[in-house]
């Protein structure tokens, strides 16, 4: 697993009304990540809401260390506002990872970096709320930590899609991130070097199990040898297989894990 989709702060206090197009784009990228067996990570905020005056930050590092201040209360632990929006709850699976944060950056004081390193993730795809605060801080930190970062513009939410929203995307690029809509993200995740491209879900789901079982019976599978020792994988050869020499080097391999 070398890629992960990280979705930030899709919680009731931040997302009062969400349009169908955004939800369709979100579902498309979540489904794509799962098809490719990429890790899906949902980040949520719990803020202490201590009040105080809002003080602008001067640097991105300072912003990443900030938490919510001001009179308005957001995402207080135990409240309805701190819960994921219903549409996200419907998308979540037990195999997904959820991570709590208390700062603007999803990396500050959380286990996000350790989770990504544990799964050997190199490519991080980021979406969520909002383009000018938490998504921005998370994108900055991800780039700073050396990940290859793509900001998924079709699933980055903003309270107002005005000049500040578009300016935030340009800032992401100065951090070292790419900014891409859904179509480009999907093409990027399914394209490899030398012009090769992964095509998923080609075989209809109702025949996958049938064809797999038939292949197991019809093909003469042999034990695979690597560096003089067997590995937990079966292989087959083009043409016939000599039963007396099952450890031949195959011309064509079809792994069955």
Secondary structure as the mmCIF struct_conf table of DSSP 4:
data_model
#
loop_
_struct_conf.conf_type_id
_struct_conf.id
_struct_conf.beg_label_comp_id
_struct_conf.beg_label_asym_id
_struct_conf.beg_label_seq_id
_struct_conf.end_label_comp_id
_struct_conf.end_label_asym_id
_struct_conf.end_label_seq_id
STRN STRN1 UNK A 3 UNK A 8
STRN STRN2 UNK A 11 UNK A 11
TURN_TY1_P TURN_TY1_P1 UNK A 12 UNK A 14
BEND BEND1 UNK A 16 UNK A 16
HELX_RH_AL_P HELX_RH_AL_P1 UNK A 20 UNK A 35
TURN_TY1_P TURN_TY1_P2 UNK A 36 UNK A 37
STRN STRN3 UNK A 39 UNK A 45
BEND BEND2 UNK A 58 UNK A 59
HELX_RH_AL_P HELX_RH_AL_P2 UNK A 60 UNK A 64
TURN_TY1_P TURN_TY1_P3 UNK A 65 UNK A 65
BEND BEND3 UNK A 70 UNK A 72
TURN_TY1_P TURN_TY1_P4 UNK A 77 UNK A 78
BEND BEND4 UNK A 79 UNK A 79
HELX_RH_3T_P HELX_RH_3T_P1 UNK A 80 UNK A 82
BEND BEND5 UNK A 83 UNK A 83
STRN STRN4 UNK A 84 UNK A 84
HELX_LH_PP_P HELX_LH_PP_P1 UNK A 85 UNK A 85
HELX_RH_AL_P HELX_RH_AL_P3 UNK A 86 UNK A 91
TURN_TY1_P TURN_TY1_P5 UNK A 94 UNK A 95
BEND BEND6 UNK A 96 UNK A 96
STRN STRN5 UNK A 97 UNK A 101
BEND BEND7 UNK A 102 UNK A 107
TURN_TY1_P TURN_TY1_P6 UNK A 108 UNK A 109
BEND BEND8 UNK A 110 UNK A 111
HELX_RH_AL_P HELX_RH_AL_P4 UNK A 112 UNK A 118
TURN_TY1_P TURN_TY1_P7 UNK A 119 UNK A 120
STRN STRN6 UNK A 123 UNK A 129
TURN_TY1_P TURN_TY1_P8 UNK A 131 UNK A 133
HELX_RH_AL_P HELX_RH_AL_P5 UNK A 134 UNK A 144
TURN_TY1_P TURN_TY1_P9 UNK A 145 UNK A 146
STRN STRN7 UNK A 148 UNK A 157
BEND BEND9 UNK A 159 UNK A 160
BEND BEND10 UNK A 162 UNK A 162
HELX_RH_AL_P HELX_RH_AL_P6 UNK A 163 UNK A 175
TURN_TY1_P TURN_TY1_P10 UNK A 176 UNK A 176
STRN STRN8 UNK A 178 UNK A 180
HELX_RH_AL_P HELX_RH_AL_P7 UNK A 182 UNK A 189
TURN_TY1_P TURN_TY1_P11 UNK A 190 UNK A 190
STRN STRN9 UNK A 191 UNK A 191
HELX_RH_3T_P HELX_RH_3T_P2 UNK A 193 UNK A 195
STRN STRN10 UNK A 197 UNK A 197
BEND BEND11 UNK A 201 UNK A 201
BEND BEND12 UNK A 203 UNK A 203
HELX_RH_AL_P HELX_RH_AL_P8 UNK A 205 UNK A 218
BEND BEND13 UNK A 219 UNK A 219
STRN STRN11 UNK A 222 UNK A 226
TURN_TY1_P TURN_TY1_P12 UNK A 227 UNK A 228
STRN STRN12 UNK A 229 UNK A 235
BEND BEND14 UNK A 238 UNK A 239
TURN_TY1_P TURN_TY1_P13 UNK A 243 UNK A 244
TURN_TY1_P TURN_TY1_P14 UNK A 246 UNK A 247
HELX_LH_PP_P HELX_LH_PP_P2 UNK A 248 UNK A 250
BEND BEND15 UNK A 251 UNK A 252
STRN STRN13 UNK A 256 UNK A 256
#
